[in-house]
Amino acid sequence: MAKKKHPLFFILRIAVVLFLALILFLNLSSSAVSMVFFSQLSTWLSGGESIMTPLRITSSFVIFAIAVLLLLKKPDLISLGAFLATGLFVVLQVIYVVVMSFQFGEHPVIFVSTWTALIASLVLLFRFRGSLPVLGKFT
C-alpha cells in the first residue's frame, strides 16, 4: 500500500520556498535590511566591508539552490533541501545572536519569521528523514 500524501507537507514546502524567495529578493534588491545585515557580517568576518558583495552573491546562489531542491518531486532532493534549509536558518539565528547582538528594535518580524521558517524546515526534515543516509537510521 502506497503512502498517503499529505497536502500539509506540500504547503510547508511552499511556505519555506516563499520565505527563501523573500530573502533572495531582499539580497538582490539591496534593501536596507539586507545591506545592514551583510555590512555587519562583513565587518565581523574581515574587519571591513570588503567582502560584503561576495557574501551577498554567494548567499543568493545558495538560497536559490535550496529553493529549487525543495520544489522538486523526488523525496531524496526534498530531504536534502530541507536539511540545507534547516542549516541555513540555524546559521541565520546564530548570526543574529552573535553578530547583530539582537539589534532588532526596528525589525522584530524578521527574527520571528526566521524562527517560524526554521520550525517549518525542521518539520519537513523530519517528514523526509528516511531519504538521508544519516537520519534514515532513525525511521
Backbone hydrogen bonds, N-H to C=O, Kabsch-Sander energy under -0.5 kcal/mol:
donor,donor_aa,acceptor,acceptor_aa,energy
9,F,6,H,-0.7
10,F,6,H,-0.9
11,I,7,P,-2.4
12,L,8,L,-2.4
13,R,9,F,-2.2
14,I,10,F,-2.3
15,A,11,I,-2.4
16,V,12,L,-2.5
17,V,13,R,-2.4
18,L,14,I,-2.6
19,F,15,A,-2.1
20,L,16,V,-2.5
21,A,17,V,-2.5
22,L,18,L,-2.0
23,I,19,F,-2.2
24,L,20,L,-2.6
25,F,21,A,-2.6
26,L,22,L,-2.4
27,N,23,I,-2.3
28,L,24,L,-2.6
29,S,25,F,-2.2
30,S,27,N,-0.8
31,S,26,L,-1.6
35,M,31,S,-2.6
36,V,32,A,-2.3
37,F,33,V,-2.2
38,F,34,S,-2.7
39,S,35,M,-2.1
40,Q,36,V,-2.5
41,L,37,F,-2.3
42,S,38,F,-2.5
43,T,39,S,-2.3
44,W,40,Q,-2.2
45,L,41,L,-2.3
46,S,42,S,-2.9
47,G,42,S,-0.5
47,G,43,T,-1.5
48,G,42,S,-0.8
52,M,49,E,-1.0
55,L,51,I,-1.8
56,R,52,M,-2.1
57,I,53,T,-2.4
58,T,54,P,-2.5
59,S,55,L,-2.4
60,S,56,R,-1.8
61,F,57,I,-2.0
62,V,58,T,-2.2
63,I,59,S,-2.5
64,F,60,S,-2.3
65,A,61,F,-2.3
66,I,62,V,-2.3
67,A,63,I,-2.2
68,V,64,F,-2.2
69,L,65,A,-2.3
70,L,66,I,-2.0
71,L,67,A,-1.2
72,L,68,V,-0.9
72,L,69,L,-0.5
78,I,74,K,-2.2
79,S,75,P,-2.5
80,L,76,D,-1.8
81,G,77,L,-2.5
82,A,78,I,-2.7
83,F,79,S,-2.3
84,L,80,L,-2.5
85,A,81,G,-2.6
86,T,82,A,-2.5
87,G,83,F,-2.1
88,L,84,L,-2.6
89,F,85,A,-2.6
90,V,86,T,-2.2
91,V,87,G,-2.4
92,L,88,L,-2.4
93,Q,89,F,-2.1
94,V,90,V,-2.3
95,I,91,V,-2.7
96,Y,92,L,-2.5
97,V,93,Q,-2.1
98,V,94,V,-3.2
99,V,95,I,-1.4
100,M,95,I,-1.9
102,F,96,Y,-1.8
103,Q,100,M,-1.0
104,F,102,F,-1.7
110,I,107,H,-0.6
111,F,107,H,-0.9
112,V,108,P,-2.1
113,S,109,V,-2.8
114,T,110,I,-2.0
115,W,111,F,-1.7
116,T,112,V,-2.1
117,A,113,S,-2.5
118,L,114,T,-2.1
119,I,115,W,-2.3
120,A,116,T,-2.3
121,S,117,A,-2.4
122,L,118,L,-2.0
123,V,119,I,-2.1
124,L,120,A,-2.1
125,L,121,S,-2.4
126,F,122,L,-2.4
127,R,123,V,-2.2
128,F,124,L,-2.4
129,R,126,F,-0.8
131,S,128,F,-1.4
132,L,129,R,-1.1
136,G,132,L,-2.3
137,K,134,V,-0.9
138,F,135,L,-1.6
139,T,136,G,-1.2
